[in-house]
Amino acid sequence: MYRQLLPLEGLISLSLKILLIWAVVIPPGLSHADLCPPEARGFTRLIPTPEKMVNPVDFESDIELPMPCGGTLVLRHVCVPAEGFFGDLRLDLGCSDCGRGDYGFMEGRRKASVSGPFTIEDLPEEWQKTLVALSRRGDGLCPSPTDDSAVGFYYFIGKYEITRFQWRAVMEGGCEGVDLTYTVEDPRPRTDISWFEAVEFTRRYTEWLLEHHPETLPRFSGGRFGYIRLPTEAEWEYAARGGHQVSFDELNQGEIFPTNERPLADFAVFTAADALKPPERLAWIGTKCANPLGVFDTAGNAAEIVLDPFRFSLGFRLHGATGGFISKGGSYRKSEAEIMPGRREEMPFFLETGAYRSTDLGFRVVLSGIVTPTDRFGSLSEQWSSSRSTDGTEETKTNATVSPLAPGHRTELPGMLGAEATNLGSETTRSVLPDILVQPSGTDTDAEYATAIIRSAVFTAESMVNYALKRQVLTFDLDRLRNMTLKNLPETMLDALDGDIRKARAAVGEVDASIEGFAGFYIRRVIMGIQFNPDVFNAQLKKTHAELEVEEAFSQAVRSRLDILEIFNAHLEGARNNEIMLDTETVIRDLIPGAVNQGR
């Protein structure tokens, strides 16, 4: 029996009644993004029931694994459609603007791939029944069992962040009789742990499952079982963006999953810019809405450790230098821009005092497995031979004749890009442009890279306009403060005004620096664009224009994305033909409307 730290039986009875209200079950076919917990879920004064610490919002399609002390790990299936074992899903990780201005090397858009180690036949029988039933009703992008063109490959991700209760159950033990005292802290994510301790949790928990409940795990030949580990960044971000429950466009173009016009605050615990009272602590798991995949708190609450080490993001690939570990999702202390799925932070493995920990840094886990079990080798060999005969030699020939770069542009840049671009050019030639030169160049890949450059330029320019609008507000406040100093005021008030004016000036300066940073980033996108074969790039410009015509049909923006795309095309052509001097001031003048740009 669980033992409550609450002496009054009446309150225990009350908590059980509230549990009936809080334990929401999602009916079949209802979108998880449309169902949010009732307002009553925010009340956390009562000692939690066991369900609150492992699965406060019950979905029919949940996958469960047992844990020590009578606990449960609840997982959500993540499906990747592919043609075979060597197929995977290519997606864009990172973000166009996660609030860092010109620091695109942190999480700039880049190509990545994701897949899962399990086919449906590898899973326990009860899991198979659940997933087959879902796919027959329609399971997003996941292929149905009767689909001859694609197969669903699976991994499973934690529905919630690992809680304090789950951590204690695995790492502290001592609950053979399951007489466990627990508190209001137990449903909160477990934080203040190192990367190494998170990995140790996955080892201990997997070994406990193998010893006590091996039948609950996926199983391969040769005594190989599924196991618990930290997610890779690609696995985490694919699931955080909505996984197979969102469209490819929503997956690759948006900064966050579709929220169905709900405010982000319905999905995330974070510090909003206009918050009267920012959150002071971690929330209980499951107190906000689930994302379309049925996963909670990927944005905000506790930031999350992933398996990968940090590497710079350089123009659609990762840099070769390997750094600390990656933190994803932001925490309750972070702003809206800092909790986007594409945002990433580098954390040190060690500080002077030892392994790095933070009180707002936790983790969630995935269930994965090996990809080369012995009974798969026949299929792997057959599919490998088939893929090489159809893609290998022919692709090499294609790459030799179809290049995304126009001949003669490998090392020379047009001379009319101006001093700003010349300085950026030397930096870009060392970092961004070499990446374009080494990219694979099959036809589909060329189109994807060109589209990514175009979209990145458009979003960067849009961010410049938004920051210019922010500058208008700041300068209005600055002028108001200056006008107040002309009045006959006490000396103490004038001193306070001087301090406020200094802060306002600094804020305007920071915005100006951000605008200039965006302009430099935009210029680099122009440079990257002129390195492409014009026919390839222009075809993607036309395609993007057609897409934006649909997206912008009801836009009320000061400068629409269609306007920006036309200006980008003009800059591209002018730079390519040495007709314009493209520097920071020119970009700002052309992209930011005159009324918004006044006073710079």
N, C-alpha and C positions, 0 to 999 in steps of 0.2 A: 504493500500500500504506500502511496505517496503521503507524506506527513506535512500538513500545512503549518506555517508559522502564523496562525490566526486562531485565537482562543474561542471566538464566538461562532457557534454553530450556525447562527442565523446568517452571518456573512458568508460562510461557506456555502450555505444553501443558495444565497443570492448569487454567488459567483457561478454556480451551476446553471441557474436560470439565465444569466447573461450569456453563458457559453452557448446556450441554445440559439440565442440571437446572433452571436458573433460567428459561429461555425457555419459559414455560408457555403452552400453546395451549388456549383455551377451546373445548370441544366444542360443536357446535350444540345449542341448546335449554337449555343449562345456565345458571342465573341467575348473573350476575357477582357479586352480593352473597354468593352461597354459595361462591365460589371465592376463596381467598386464597393468596398466594404461600407456598411452603414456608419453613420456618424457616431454611433455609440461605441465603435471600436476604439475611439481615441481615449476612452476612460481606462486608466491603467493603475488605479490605486489599489485594486484588489490583488491578493496573491494569485498568480496565474495558475490555471489548470494545465495539465500535461499537454493538451492539444494546443494551447497557446504558444508553447515553446517549440513545436515541431511542424504544425500544419493548421494555422488558425482559419484558413479559407480553403475548404475542401473542393477539389475538382474531380469530376468523374474519371478523367483520364490520367490522374496522378499515378506515378510508379513509386512504390515504397520499398525500402530496405530496412530491416530491423537494426536497432542500435542497442548498446548496453543500457542497463537500467530501465528497460521497457520503453526506450525511446524509438524514434523513427526518423529516417532520412527520406524526405520526399523529393522526387526527381521529376523533371519534365523532359519528355522525349524531344530531341532535336533531329529533324530529318533533313538529309542532304540528297536531292535528286541527282543521279549520275547514271551514265551508260554502263559502267562496270567498275571493277576494283580500281582501275587507273583513272577513272573519271573523278572529278571533284568540282566544286562550285567556286568560280572566281568572283570575288567581290571587292568593293572599294572599302578599305579601312581608313580610319582617320577622319578628319573634318576639314571643311573649307575655312571656317572661322570659329575657333573655340576660345576666342577672347585673348589671343596672344599677339595679335598684330602680325609682325613679320617673322615670328618664330615658327615658320612652317616646318622647320627641321624636327620639331617635337612630334607633331602628329599630322603633317600634311597628307593629303589623299595619296594612297598607294594601293597597288594591286596585292591581293593575298588570295589564298585558296583554303578551302575548308572541306572536310568530309568526315565520315564516321567509320569506326572499325567494325561495326556490327551490321549484318544483314538481319532481316526479321527471323530467319531460321536459327540464328545464333542465340536468340533470347529465350528466357524461361517461357514455358507454355502459356501461363496466364498473361504475361506481357504480350505475347503474340496475339492472343485473342483480343486484347484491348486495342492494340495498334491496327490490326486487320479491320476491326469494326469501325474504328475512326476513319481509316483510309477509304472504306467503302462509302461512308457518309460524306466524305470530302474532307481532307486534312491539309488544306492549304496547297502548297507546291509539292507536297509529298506524293509520289506516284502510288496509284492503287495496285493491289496485288495482280490485277489483270492487265496492267500496262506493259506492253512488250518493248517499248522504246526506252524505258528508264527503270532504275531500281532505287529504292530508298535505302540509304545508308544512315545509321543512327549513332549518336552519342547521347548521353543523358546528363543534364545539368541540374544542380541544386535549385529547387524552387525558391528557396530563401537563402540568405547568408547563414553560415553556421552560428548557432546561438551559444550563449554561455552554458546553458543546460547541456547541449550536445557536446560541447567541449569538455565539460566536467565528466560526463558519462564515459567518454573515450579516454581522456588523458589522466583522470584522477581515480577512476574505478571505485571500489569500495561500496558497491551497491548490489551485492549478491542477493539480498532479500528484498531489494528495491524499496528500501525504507529511506527515501532520499528527501532531505530538507531542501526546499527551493524558495526563491525570493522574487520580488518584482524585477530584479535585474536579469533573471534567467532567460526571458524571451528576447532580450536585446542581442544584437550581433556580438560575437566574441571578438574583441579588439585587443590592442596592446600586445601583439604577438609578432614574432619575427617570421620571415620567409621560411626559415629552417624549421621553426615550430609548426607552421602550417603544413609543411611537407611531412613532418613527423606524425601529425594527426592523421594524414591520409594513410601512412604506413600502418600505424597501430589499428586504425579502423578496418582496413582491408584484412589484416591478419586476424582480427576478431571475427570478421565475417567468414573467412576461410575455415576458422576453427569451429565456429558455432552454427553457421548457417550457409554452408557452401551451395546448397541447393537454390538459394535465392539469386545467385549471380549468373550472368551469361557464362557459357562454358565452351571452350574449343577442345580440339583433340590434343592428346599429349599432356593432359593435366594442366592446361592453360585456362585461367579464369579471367573474367573481367575484374577490374580493380579501380579503386578510388584514387584520384590525383587532383592536382590543381588544373584548372583549364588553361589552355594556351590563350594568347591574346585574341587570335582569330576565332576560336571557339566561343570565347566570352563575348566578343563584340557581335558576332553573328546572332547569338542568342539574345543579347541585349537589344539589338535592333529589331527583333521580332522573328528572326529565323525564317522557317518555312511558312509562317502564317502571314507574311507580308509579301507584296509584289517585288519583283526585281528592281523596279524603279524606286519604290519606297526604301528598299534595302540599301541601294547604292547612292541615292541622291539626297535624301533627307538627312538632317543632323540628328534626328531622333525618330523613334517609331511613331506611327500615326496615333494621335491621341483623341481622335473623333471630336475635335473642337473643345475638349476639356482642357482646363489650365494645367500646366505642368505640375503645379502644386498638388494636384490630385494623384500624381504618380510618384512623386519624389519628396523626400525630406531634405530641404536645402535652405540656404539663406538667400531669400529673394531680395533684390535691390530695394524694393519699397516695403519690406517687412517692418511692421511696427515693433515686433519682438521676435528676433531670430530664434530658431530652436536652440535649446541649451544642452541637449544631450541626445544620444541615440534613441530612436523609437523602437518599440517592439516590432518584430518582423510581421509583415503582412498588414500593416496599418494603412497602406496606400493601395492604389489600384495596381493590378497586374498589367504587364505589357501584353501584346497580342499572343505571345507564346505561353502566357500563364506564369511568367517568372516575375518575382517581386524585387523591388529595391535595387535594380541594376543602376539606377540614377539616384545618387544621394544616399542618405542614412550612413552606412559605413563604406568607405572606399575599399576596394577589393584587390588582393594580391593575385597575380597570375603567374604562370609557370615560366614565361619567357624572360630573358634578360633584355634590357633596353638597348635599342640601336636607333641612330638617327633615321628619320624618314626623308629620303632624298629623291624627289621627282619620281614617284611610283616604284621605288624599291627601298630596301633597308640598307644602311651603311654597314661596312664590315667591322667597325669597332664595336665591341660588346661591353656594356656598362653594368649598371645595377639592375635591380628587378623592376617590373612595371606595376604600377597601381592604376586601376581603372574605376570609372564610375563616380569619382568624387565622394564627398561626405556631406553630412548635415551642415558642416561649417563652410561649405563652398558655395560659390555663386552659380547661377544658371548655366553660364558658359562652361564652367568647370565640371559639370556633371553630365555633359553630353557623352554618348557611348564612344565616340571617336577620340575623345580627349585621353591623354596618357601622361603619367608622371614617372620620372625616373627616381627610384628610391635606392639609397645605398644599402648594400648588404650589411655593412658594419659602420659603426661610429667608434669614437675613441673608447667609449664605455662598453662596447661589445656589439652584438647583433642589433640591428635597427628595429625599433618598434614605435608605434604611434597609437594614441588612444582613439583615433578615428579610423584606423586601418584594420579591416578584417578580411574574410575570404568566403567563397563558396566553392564547392567541389564539382567535379564531373565524374561519371562512371565511363571508363574507356577500356581498351583492351589492345592486344597486339594485332598487327595487320598481316602477319605471315604465319598463321597456324599451318601445321603440316598438311592437314586435309584440304587446304586451299591451293597447294602448290600447282596442282594440275590445271585448275582454272586460271591461276595467275600466269602460268607459262603460256597457256593458250591465248589469253587476252593480251599479254605482252607481245607475243609474236604477231597477233593480228594488228595491234596498234602500231607496231613498227613498220609493218608492210604497207599500211595505209597512210601513216603520218610521218614516218621517219625520213626516208629518202626523198619523197616528194616534197616534204616540208623544207628540206634543206635546199632543194632546187628553187622552191618558191622564194625562200629567204634571200637567195643569191640575186634574184632579179627584181624583187619588190621590196624597196627600202623606204622607210618612213622619212628618210632624210634626202633632200635633193642633192645630187652630185656637186662636189665643190664647196659645200657649206660645212664641212666637218670642222674646220679650225677658224674660218673667217666669219666675222660678224659685220653687218652693214656699217658703214662709217658714219651714218647720219643719226645714230641713236643718242648722241649727246653725251656730255661728261658724266651725268648720273648713271646712264646705262653703261658707259665705258667702265666705270668703277664696278658696277654690279656685274658687268660682263666678265671681268677678270675673276671675280668670286664665283660667278655662275659656271664659268668654264672649268673651274676646279671642282665644283660640287654637283650642280644640277645637270648641266649639259652633257657631261660624260655619261650620266645615267641614261639619257635618251639614246646615246650612241650604242649602248650595249644591250638595249632591250631586244627581245625576240621580235621578229618582224613579219610574222604571218599576217595575212590580210585582216583578220578579225582583231588581232592585237593592235595593229596600226590604228584602226578605227577607235578602239577603246582608249588608247593613249591620247589621240587627238581630241576626243570628246572630253576626256578628263581635264586636259589643258584648257579647253574652251570654257567648261563649266567652272573650273577653278578661277579663271580670269573674271568671269561674270560675277561670281559670288564675292571675290575680292573687291571688285569695283562697287558692288552693292554695299559691302561693309564700309567702304570709304564714304559713301553717301550717308549712311546711317550715323557714322561718327561725326560727319559735318553737321548733321541735324542736332546731335548731342552738343556740339560746339556752340551752336546758336543759343541753346538754352543756357549754357555756362557763361557765355559772354553777356547775355541779358542780365544774369544775376550779378556778374562782375560790374557792369555799368550801373546797376541799381545800388550796389554797395558804394561805388565811387561817388554817386550823386548824394548819398546820405552823408558823406564826409563834408559836403559843402554847407550842410545845415549847422546851426548853432547848437552843438551837442556837448555834454560833459566830457572832460578829458578821458575818463575811464571808458566811456562808450566809443570814443574815437580810437583809443588803443585797441579795443576789441575789434572794431571795424578794420583796422590795419591788419590784424591777424587774419580776419576772414578774407580780406582782399588778397593777401599773400597766398592763402590756400586756393582761392578761386583762380588766381593767375597760374598756379602750379597745375591745377586741374586742366585748364585750357592748354597749357604746354604739353601735358601728357597726351591729350587728344590730338594735338598737332603732330606730335611724334608718331602716334599710331597711324594717322592719315598718311604721313610721309612713308611709314613702313609699308602700309598697304600699297602705296604707289610703286615702291620699289619691287614689291612682290609681283604686282601687275606687270611691270616692265619685263620682269624675267619670264612671265608667261608669254609675252609678245616675242621675246627672244627664242623661247622654246618653240613657238608656233612657226617662226620663219625657218626653223631647221627641218620642218617636215616637207615632204613632197607636196607642192601646192594643190595638186589634184586630190590627194588623200585628205588634206586638211580642209579644203573648201567644201568637199562633200559632207564632212561632219559639221561644218558651219551651217550649211543648209538644213541638215537634219536637226541640229539644235534649235535653229530658228523656228522650224515647224513645231517642235515640241514646246517651245516657249510661247508660241502663239496660243496654244491650248492652255498652258499653265497661267498665262498672264491675262486671260480673257476678262477677268473682273478685278484686275490689280488697280489699286489706288495709290501706288507708290509714287514718290516724288520723281524718281528716275526708274522707269521700268527696266526689267531685264532685257527686253527686246531693244530698247534704246541703247543699253550698255553693249549688247552684242554688236549692234551696228557701229558703235564707236570703236570697239575692239577690232572689228574687221577693217575699219579705216586706218587704225594705227598699224595693223598688221601689213596692209598693202603699202602704206606710206613708208614703213621701215624697210620692207622687202625691196622697194624700188628706190630707196635713198631719197625720199621726197620730204620727209619731216625730221625734225630734231626732237626725239622723244626723250624728255627728261621728266623729273618729278613734277615740276611746276606745270608742264604741258599736260601731263596726265590728270593732275588735280583740276586744272582749268577746264579740260574737255569733259571730265566725268561728273564733276560736282556742279549742279545748276548754279547760275550766277547769283540768284537771291540767297541761296544757302551758303555760297562761298564768300560772301561779303565779309570784309574785316580780316581776312587772312593776309 
